[in-house]
C-alpha cells in the first residue's frame, strides 16, 4: 500500500507540468514534498526490515544444513585404544576413549558446527574402570576442526581433544571412520 501511494505521488509529480496553467506557481507544495520524503523514508525502512528478516532466515537455514554435516558416529582405532565421536541431530555430542586395559572416559555435552568446525561444550566427564565410576561436572569448550571425505571418513584435528591411552595426539590430522 505504501509503495502504491509513493507511485501515485511520483506520477502526480511528473504529470503536474502538463496540467499547470500558471508558470510562477511551484509544481508541488511543500507539504507534498514532505509527504513524499516521509513515505520514501518509511518505504526504505520497511524494505530494510524485510531484507533483514530474509537474511536472518537464510542464516538459520544454512546453519541448520551445515550443522548436520558431522552428524553420526565416528571411530578411530589406535592399537587397543579407541576414540569415538558421536554427534546427534539434537545438538548433543559424546566423545569416548577406551584404553587397552578396559578403562573408559566419556565426555558429554552440546555442540554447534559449521562446515569445517565443531564447537563442543563439555558438561560432564565420566571415568569408569572395572571397579570404579566417577562423574565430574565440567564447563569446557573444545574446538574440533574437521573435513568430511567422500569415502565415509572424516579428518579431525583438535588441540582440545585429549590424547588417547597410547599417547596419540589429535593435534595431528586423524582419519575417523563412520560407524554404520
C-alpha positions as YAML, in Angstrom:
chain: A
units: angstrom
residues:
- id: 1
  name: UNK
  ca: [0.00, 0.00, 0.00]
- id: 2
  name: UNK
  ca: [2.80, 2.41, 0.89]
- id: 3
  name: UNK
  ca: [4.51, 1.59, -2.37]
- id: 4
  name: UNK
  ca: [1.30, 2.41, -4.26]
- id: 5
  name: UNK
  ca: [1.00, 5.79, -2.52]
- id: 6
  name: UNK
  ca: [4.58, 6.66, -3.42]
- id: 7
  name: UNK
  ca: [3.99, 5.60, -7.05]
- id: 8
  name: UNK
  ca: [0.84, 7.74, -7.28]
- id: 9
  name: UNK
  ca: [2.65, 10.73, -5.81]
- id: 10
  name: UNK
  ca: [5.52, 10.27, -8.26]
- id: 11
  name: UNK
  ca: [3.05, 10.07, -11.17]
- id: 12
  name: UNK
  ca: [1.40, 13.28, -9.97]
- id: 13
  name: UNK
  ca: [4.80, 14.94, -9.80]
- id: 14
  name: UNK
  ca: [5.54, 14.06, -13.44]
- id: 15
  name: UNK
  ca: [2.08, 14.95, -14.74]
- id: 16
  name: UNK
  ca: [1.81, 18.29, -12.92]
- id: 17
  name: UNK
  ca: [3.70, 20.28, -15.59]
- id: 18
  name: UNK
  ca: [1.14, 19.17, -18.19]
- id: 19
  name: UNK
  ca: [-1.81, 20.50, -16.21]
- id: 20
  name: UNK
  ca: [-0.31, 23.58, -14.62]
- id: 21
  name: UNK
  ca: [-1.76, 26.79, -16.05]
- id: 22
  name: UNK
  ca: [0.37, 29.25, -14.18]
- id: 23
  name: UNK
  ca: [4.10, 29.15, -14.68]
- id: 24
  name: UNK
  ca: [5.02, 31.05, -11.47]
- id: 25
  name: UNK
  ca: [3.44, 28.62, -9.02]
- id: 26
  name: UNK
  ca: [5.53, 25.73, -7.72]
- id: 27
  name: UNK
  ca: [4.56, 22.39, -9.24]
- id: 28
  name: UNK
  ca: [4.02, 20.75, -5.88]
- id: 29
  name: UNK
  ca: [3.53, 22.21, -2.44]
- id: 30
  name: UNK
  ca: [5.99, 21.92, 0.43]
- id: 31
  name: UNK
  ca: [3.51, 19.63, 2.19]
- id: 32
  name: UNK
  ca: [3.52, 17.24, -0.78]
- id: 33
  name: UNK
  ca: [7.33, 17.25, -0.85]
- id: 34
  name: UNK
  ca: [7.41, 16.39, 2.88]
- id: 35
  name: UNK
  ca: [4.82, 13.64, 2.39]
- id: 36
  name: UNK
  ca: [6.95, 12.17, -0.41]
- id: 37
  name: UNK
  ca: [10.06, 12.29, 1.79]
- id: 38
  name: UNK
  ca: [8.25, 10.65, 4.71]
- id: 39
  name: UNK
  ca: [6.70, 7.97, 2.50]
- id: 40
  name: UNK
  ca: [10.02, 7.20, 0.83]
- id: 41
  name: UNK
  ca: [11.82, 7.03, 4.17]
- id: 42
  name: UNK
  ca: [9.19, 4.69, 5.58]
- id: 43
  name: UNK
  ca: [9.31, 2.55, 2.44]
- id: 44
  name: UNK
  ca: [13.11, 2.23, 2.66]
- id: 45
  name: UNK
  ca: [12.88, 1.40, 6.38]
- id: 46
  name: UNK
  ca: [10.24, -1.27, 5.71]
- id: 47
  name: UNK
  ca: [12.33, -2.76, 2.89]
- id: 48
  name: UNK
  ca: [15.40, -2.84, 5.14]
- id: 49
  name: UNK
  ca: [13.43, -4.66, 7.84]
- id: 50
  name: UNK
  ca: [12.09, -7.19, 5.33]
- id: 51
  name: UNK
  ca: [15.57, -7.83, 3.91]
- id: 52
  name: UNK
  ca: [16.96, -8.33, 7.44]
- id: 53
  name: UNK
  ca: [14.25, -10.92, 8.15]
- id: 54
  name: UNK
  ca: [15.13, -12.76, 4.93]
- id: 55
  name: UNK
  ca: [18.84, -12.65, 5.82]
- id: 56
  name: UNK
  ca: [18.18, -14.00, 9.34]
- id: 57
  name: UNK
  ca: [16.02, -16.79, 7.93]
- id: 58
  name: UNK
  ca: [18.72, -17.77, 5.42]
- id: 59
  name: UNK
  ca: [21.38, -17.75, 8.14]
- id: 60
  name: UNK
  ca: [19.27, -20.13, 10.25]
- id: 61
  name: UNK
  ca: [18.67, -22.46, 7.29]
- id: 62
  name: UNK
  ca: [22.37, -22.50, 6.35]
- id: 63
  name: UNK
  ca: [23.36, -23.24, 9.95]
- id: 64
  name: UNK
  ca: [20.73, -25.97, 10.08]
- id: 65
  name: UNK
  ca: [22.13, -27.63, 6.94]
- id: 66
  name: UNK
  ca: [25.79, -27.29, 7.92]
- id: 67
  name: UNK
  ca: [25.18, -28.47, 11.48]
- id: 68
  name: UNK
  ca: [24.09, -31.82, 10.08]
- id: 69
  name: UNK
  ca: [27.31, -32.35, 8.11]
- id: 70
  name: UNK
  ca: [29.11, -34.01, 11.05]
- id: 71
  name: UNK
  ca: [26.10, -35.93, 12.41]
- id: 72
  name: UNK
  ca: [26.92, -39.56, 13.00]
- id: 73
  name: UNK
  ca: [29.25, -41.81, 14.96]
- id: 74
  name: UNK
  ca: [32.94, -41.69, 14.07]
- id: 75
  name: UNK
  ca: [35.64, -44.08, 15.32]
- id: 76
  name: UNK
  ca: [39.46, -44.03, 15.43]
- id: 77
  name: UNK
  ca: [41.34, -47.15, 16.50]
- id: 78
  name: UNK
  ca: [44.92, -46.97, 17.70]
- id: 79
  name: UNK
  ca: [46.01, -50.47, 18.69]
- id: 80
  name: UNK
  ca: [43.73, -51.50, 21.57]
- id: 81
  name: UNK
  ca: [42.66, -47.88, 22.19]
- id: 82
  name: UNK
  ca: [39.54, -46.48, 20.56]
- id: 83
  name: UNK
  ca: [38.27, -42.91, 20.34]
- id: 84
  name: UNK
  ca: [34.65, -42.45, 19.29]
- id: 85
  name: UNK
  ca: [32.89, -39.17, 18.49]
- id: 86
  name: UNK
  ca: [29.10, -39.14, 18.33]
- id: 87
  name: UNK
  ca: [27.27, -36.04, 17.02]
- id: 88
  name: UNK
  ca: [23.48, -36.26, 17.28]
- id: 89
  name: UNK
  ca: [20.95, -34.24, 15.29]
- id: 90
  name: UNK
  ca: [19.62, -32.91, 18.60]
- id: 91
  name: UNK
  ca: [22.85, -30.95, 19.15]
- id: 92
  name: UNK
  ca: [24.12, -33.37, 21.79]
- id: 93
  name: UNK
  ca: [27.61, -34.82, 21.50]
- id: 94
  name: UNK
  ca: [29.74, -37.51, 23.14]
- id: 95
  name: UNK
  ca: [33.43, -38.28, 22.91]
- id: 96
  name: UNK
  ca: [34.59, -41.57, 24.43]
- id: 97
  name: UNK
  ca: [38.04, -43.10, 24.77]
- id: 98
  name: UNK
  ca: [38.64, -46.70, 25.70]
- id: 99
  name: UNK
  ca: [42.07, -47.80, 26.86]
- id: 100
  name: UNK
  ca: [43.92, -51.09, 26.47]
- id: 101
  name: UNK
  ca: [43.00, -52.28, 29.98]
- id: 102
  name: UNK
  ca: [39.29, -51.55, 29.60]
- id: 103
  name: UNK
  ca: [39.06, -48.14, 31.25]
- id: 104
  name: UNK
  ca: [36.71, -45.69, 29.55]
- id: 105
  name: UNK
  ca: [36.40, -41.93, 29.67]
- id: 106
  name: UNK
  ca: [33.24, -40.32, 28.30]
- id: 107
  name: UNK
  ca: [32.71, -36.60, 27.76]
- id: 108
  name: UNK
  ca: [29.16, -35.36, 27.14]
- id: 109
  name: UNK
  ca: [27.76, -32.03, 26.14]
- id: 110
  name: UNK
  ca: [26.32, -30.00, 23.29]
- id: 111
  name: UNK
  ca: [27.76, -28.77, 20.04]
- id: 112
  name: UNK
  ca: [27.28, -26.34, 17.20]
- id: 113
  name: UNK
  ca: [29.07, -26.74, 13.93]
- id: 114
  name: UNK
  ca: [29.87, -25.11, 10.65]
- id: 115
  name: UNK
  ca: [31.11, -26.84, 7.52]
- id: 116
  name: UNK
  ca: [34.60, -27.20, 8.98]
- id: 117
  name: UNK
  ca: [34.46, -26.75, 12.75]
- id: 118
  name: UNK
  ca: [32.67, -28.17, 15.78]
- id: 119
  name: UNK
  ca: [32.38, -26.17, 18.99]
- id: 120
  name: UNK
  ca: [31.83, -28.78, 21.70]
- id: 121
  name: UNK
  ca: [30.69, -27.55, 25.12]
- id: 122
  name: UNK
  ca: [31.65, -30.31, 27.54]
- id: 123
  name: UNK
  ca: [29.30, -30.55, 30.55]
- id: 124
  name: UNK
  ca: [30.13, -33.96, 32.00]
- id: 125
  name: UNK
  ca: [33.12, -36.29, 32.23]
- id: 126
  name: UNK
  ca: [32.54, -39.90, 33.28]
- id: 127
  name: UNK
  ca: [35.59, -42.04, 34.06]
- id: 128
  name: UNK
  ca: [34.98, -45.76, 34.51]
- id: 129
  name: UNK
  ca: [37.14, -48.79, 35.21]
- id: 130
  name: UNK
  ca: [36.14, -52.33, 36.15]
- id: 131
  name: UNK
  ca: [35.74, -51.29, 39.80]
- id: 132
  name: UNK
  ca: [35.01, -47.53, 39.89]
- id: 133
  name: UNK
  ca: [32.95, -44.88, 38.20]
- id: 134
  name: UNK
  ca: [33.44, -41.15, 38.67]
- id: 135
  name: UNK
  ca: [31.22, -38.31, 37.37]
- id: 136
  name: UNK
  ca: [32.53, -34.75, 37.07]
- id: 137
  name: UNK
  ca: [30.69, -31.61, 36.05]
- id: 138
  name: UNK
  ca: [32.69, -29.54, 33.58]
- id: 139
  name: UNK
  ca: [32.32, -26.32, 31.67]
- id: 140
  name: UNK
  ca: [34.87, -26.61, 28.86]
- id: 141
  name: UNK
  ca: [34.84, -25.51, 25.24]
- id: 142
  name: UNK
  ca: [36.61, -27.79, 22.75]
- id: 143
  name: UNK
  ca: [37.24, -26.73, 19.17]
- id: 144
  name: UNK
  ca: [37.41, -29.58, 16.69]
- id: 145
  name: UNK
  ca: [38.29, -28.89, 13.06]
- id: 146
  name: UNK
  ca: [37.03, -31.43, 10.56]
- id: 147
  name: UNK
  ca: [36.81, -32.25, 6.89]
- id: 148
  name: UNK
  ca: [34.31, -34.75, 5.51]
- id: 149
  name: UNK
  ca: [35.85, -37.07, 2.96]
- id: 150
  name: UNK
  ca: [33.92, -38.87, 0.25]
- id: 151
  name: UNK
  ca: [34.70, -42.43, 1.42]
- id: 152
  name: UNK
  ca: [32.79, -42.46, 4.74]
- id: 153
  name: UNK
  ca: [35.66, -40.90, 6.64]
- id: 154
  name: UNK
  ca: [36.18, -37.65, 8.47]
- id: 155
  name: UNK
  ca: [39.52, -35.96, 9.10]
- id: 156
  name: UNK
  ca: [39.69, -34.43, 12.58]
- id: 157
  name: UNK
  ca: [42.22, -32.12, 14.19]
- id: 158
  name: UNK
  ca: [41.94, -30.65, 17.70]
- id: 159
  name: UNK
  ca: [44.24, -29.13, 20.30]
- id: 160
  name: UNK
  ca: [41.49, -29.76, 22.89]
- id: 161
  name: UNK
  ca: [40.68, -33.43, 22.29]
- id: 162
  name: UNK
  ca: [42.68, -35.39, 24.92]
- id: 163
  name: UNK
  ca: [45.42, -37.78, 23.79]
- id: 164
  name: UNK
  ca: [44.34, -41.42, 23.79]
- id: 165
  name: UNK
  ca: [45.70, -44.03, 26.24]
- id: 166
  name: UNK
  ca: [48.55, -44.83, 23.82]
- id: 167
  name: UNK
  ca: [49.59, -41.16, 23.82]
- id: 168
  name: UNK
  ca: [48.29, -40.39, 20.32]
- id: 169
  name: UNK
  ca: [47.78, -36.64, 19.87]
- id: 170
  name: UNK
  ca: [44.74, -35.39, 17.97]
- id: 171
  name: UNK
  ca: [46.69, -32.23, 17.17]
- id: 172
  name: UNK
  ca: [47.67, -34.39, 14.19]
- id: 173
  name: UNK
  ca: [45.11, -34.71, 11.40]
- id: 174
  name: UNK
  ca: [43.40, -38.04, 12.16]
- id: 175
  name: UNK
  ca: [41.09, -40.14, 10.00]
- id: 176
  name: UNK
  ca: [37.96, -41.41, 11.74]
- id: 177
  name: UNK
  ca: [35.69, -43.95, 10.04]
- id: 178
  name: UNK
  ca: [31.91, -43.69, 10.14]
- id: 179
  name: UNK
  ca: [30.22, -46.35, 12.26]
- id: 180
  name: UNK
  ca: [27.11, -47.61, 10.50]
...
